[in-house]
Amino acid sequence: KDKPQEVNSKMMELYRTEKINPLGGCLPILLQLPVFFALYSALDSAVELRQVSFLWATDLTKPDLVGPQFLFGYGIHPLILMMTALMALQQKMTPSTMDPIQQKMMMMMPVIMLVMLYNLPSGLTLYWTVSQVFSIIQLKYSLYIAKREEEKENSLKSKTA
């Protein structure tokens, strides 16, 4: 715990011996990136999606505005706020072996995304929000399965002892 460089070198050694690619966790995001860009361009140029509403979003090609615009023409965009909250929740739920500085940086990521993507079309933020919901469900299920397997191993150890 006091020697982060030693921990990182041991971790890289473990990755090499077990043939694990440390960038493997980036694969799902990289697979979603083309879909994200395609959705952005489709929502930006598709005439048939204009004026199509979903829940409170009156036009999926524009940001979902609730209430009047205030503060430099910006209003409240609930979908992007939900997406940010879900990203923060997912960050909290994800088990981490990072050092505290990296954890703080990762917790800042949803805020950075909020600022950068605040005026994104509501169709795109709807996609991202639903994707976050499914990711959280998948993470919860994975943690549940891991906990069950750990309990099973502990019960087997206690029976043999």
Backbone torsions as a table, in degrees:
resi	resn	phi	psi	omega
1	LYS	NA	-34.3	-178.1
2	ASP	-83.9	-12.3	-176.9
3	LYS	-121.0	83.4	-176.2
4	PRO	-65.6	-32.4	179.1
5	GLN	-66.8	-39.4	178.5
6	GLU	-66.4	-39.7	177.9
7	VAL	-62.4	-44.3	179.7
8	ASN	-64.3	-41.4	179.6
9	SER	-67.0	-39.2	177.1
10	LYS	-65.6	-37.5	179.1
11	MET	-65.4	-43.5	177.8
12	MET	-64.1	-37.9	176.8
13	GLU	-63.2	-41.6	176.9
14	LEU	-63.3	-41.9	177.0
15	TYR	-59.5	-42.6	-179.8
16	ARG	-65.5	-45.2	-176.9
17	THR	-68.7	-33.7	-179.1
18	GLU	-93.0	1.8	179.9
19	LYS	55.0	51.5	178.2
20	ILE	-109.1	133.6	177.3
21	ASN	-90.0	117.7	-179.2
22	PRO	-62.2	-21.2	179.1
23	LEU	-87.8	3.7	-179.7
24	GLY	-61.1	-28.8	178.4
25	GLY	-70.1	-18.0	179.5
26	CYS	-82.7	-15.2	-175.7
27	LEU	-57.8	-47.5	179.2
28	PRO	-59.3	-37.5	179.0
29	ILE	-68.8	-40.8	179.3
30	LEU	-66.1	-32.1	176.7
31	LEU	-71.2	-31.3	179.4
32	GLN	-78.9	-23.1	-175.3
33	LEU	-58.1	-47.1	177.5
34	PRO	-61.5	-36.5	177.7
35	VAL	-64.5	-41.5	179.4
36	PHE	-61.1	-48.0	179.7
37	PHE	-65.3	-38.7	178.6
38	ALA	-64.8	-42.9	177.1
39	LEU	-62.5	-41.3	179.7
40	TYR	-61.3	-47.1	-179.2
41	SER	-69.7	-34.7	178.3
42	ALA	-66.4	-43.7	-179.8
43	LEU	-70.3	-27.1	-179.5
44	ASP	-76.3	-31.0	-173.1
45	SER	-118.3	-9.3	-176.2
46	ALA	-77.9	118.1	-179.3
47	VAL	-71.8	-35.0	-176.3
48	GLU	-70.6	-15.5	177.6
49	LEU	-90.7	-10.7	179.1
50	ARG	-68.9	139.0	-179.5
51	GLN	67.2	11.5	173.8
52	VAL	-85.3	127.8	-175.5
53	SER	-106.7	158.6	174.5
54	PHE	-148.8	121.6	-175.4
55	LEU	51.7	-117.9	-177.8
56	TRP	-91.0	-11.6	179.9
57	ALA	-77.7	115.3	-176.0
58	THR	-80.2	-19.7	-179.0
59	ASP	-147.2	116.8	-176.8
60	LEU	-70.6	-11.0	179.0
61	THR	-92.3	-2.3	179.3
62	LYS	-124.8	161.1	176.6
63	PRO	-60.0	144.0	179.8
64	ASP	-78.8	107.9	-175.8
65	LEU	-102.5	128.3	175.3
66	VAL	-116.9	123.6	-179.1
67	GLY	83.6	-175.5	-177.7
68	PRO	-77.7	159.3	174.5
69	GLN	-79.6	137.8	177.1
70	PHE	-141.2	-179.7	176.2
71	LEU	40.4	84.6	176.9
72	PHE	61.5	31.9	177.6
73	GLY	84.4	4.3	179.0
74	TYR	-96.5	143.5	176.1
75	GLY	-120.9	-160.1	179.3
76	ILE	-96.3	124.1	178.8
77	HIS	-113.1	95.3	-173.7
78	PRO	-61.6	-36.6	-177.8
79	LEU	-63.5	-42.3	-179.7
80	ILE	-70.7	-32.0	176.2
81	LEU	-68.6	-40.2	176.2
82	MET	-64.4	-42.3	179.2
83	MET	-59.9	-42.2	179.5
84	THR	-64.9	-44.0	178.9
85	ALA	-63.4	-40.3	179.1
86	LEU	-68.2	-36.3	176.3
87	MET	-63.4	-43.0	179.1
88	ALA	-64.8	-40.8	177.6
89	LEU	-62.2	-43.1	179.2
90	GLN	-64.3	-38.9	177.4
91	GLN	-62.4	-40.9	179.6
92	LYS	-66.2	-38.2	-176.4
93	MET	-74.8	-28.8	-174.8
94	THR	-69.3	123.7	176.6
95	PRO	-64.9	137.4	-173.8
96	SER	-133.2	141.7	174.2
97	THR	-115.2	16.8	-178.3
98	MET	-76.0	161.5	173.7
99	ASP	-73.9	159.9	-173.8
100	PRO	-57.7	-32.2	180.0
101	ILE	-66.6	-42.9	177.8
102	GLN	-65.3	-38.1	178.2
103	GLN	-62.0	-41.6	178.3
104	LYS	-65.1	-39.0	177.8
105	MET	-64.3	-41.1	179.4
106	MET	-67.2	-31.7	177.2
107	MET	-74.3	-20.3	176.0
108	MET	-80.2	-18.5	-176.6
109	MET	-57.3	-45.2	177.5
110	PRO	-59.5	-35.9	179.1
111	VAL	-67.8	-41.2	177.9
112	ILE	-62.7	-43.0	178.2
113	MET	-63.4	-38.0	178.6
114	LEU	-59.8	-46.7	-178.6
115	VAL	-66.9	-43.8	-176.5
116	MET	-70.8	-36.4	-171.4
117	LEU	-108.1	16.8	-173.1
118	TYR	-60.0	-35.6	-178.8
119	ASN	-103.0	28.8	177.7
120	LEU	-71.1	151.1	176.9
121	PRO	-58.0	144.3	-175.0
122	SER	-65.9	-28.0	176.4
123	GLY	-62.8	-39.0	179.7
124	LEU	-72.1	-41.4	177.7
125	THR	-69.8	-29.7	174.1
126	LEU	-63.6	-45.7	177.0
127	TYR	-58.5	-48.3	-176.4
128	TRP	-65.5	-38.8	179.6
129	THR	-65.7	-45.9	178.3
130	VAL	-64.0	-38.7	176.8
131	SER	-61.5	-40.5	177.4
132	GLN	-63.7	-41.2	178.9
133	VAL	-60.5	-46.9	179.4
134	PHE	-65.6	-36.0	177.2
135	SER	-64.6	-39.7	178.7
136	ILE	-67.0	-41.9	177.3
137	ILE	-61.6	-44.0	178.9
138	GLN	-62.8	-41.8	179.4
139	LEU	-64.9	-44.3	177.7
140	LYS	-59.0	-43.6	180.0
141	TYR	-64.7	-42.9	178.8
142	SER	-62.3	-43.2	178.9
143	LEU	-65.5	-37.4	178.2
144	TYR	-64.4	-45.6	178.9
145	ILE	-63.0	-43.7	179.6
146	ALA	-62.2	-40.6	179.0
147	LYS	-65.3	-42.2	177.9
148	ARG	-62.5	-43.2	179.1
149	GLU	-64.3	-39.7	178.3
150	GLU	-64.7	-42.0	177.2
151	GLU	-64.2	-38.1	178.7
152	LYS	-64.2	-43.5	178.2
153	GLU	-63.7	-42.5	179.0
154	ASN	-63.6	-39.2	179.2
155	SER	-69.1	-35.4	176.2
156	LEU	-66.4	-40.4	178.5
157	LYS	-64.6	-41.0	-178.7
158	SER	-69.6	-31.3	177.8
159	LYS	-71.4	-35.8	-179.2
160	THR	-78.7	-19.8	-176.8
161	ALA	-85.4	NA	NA
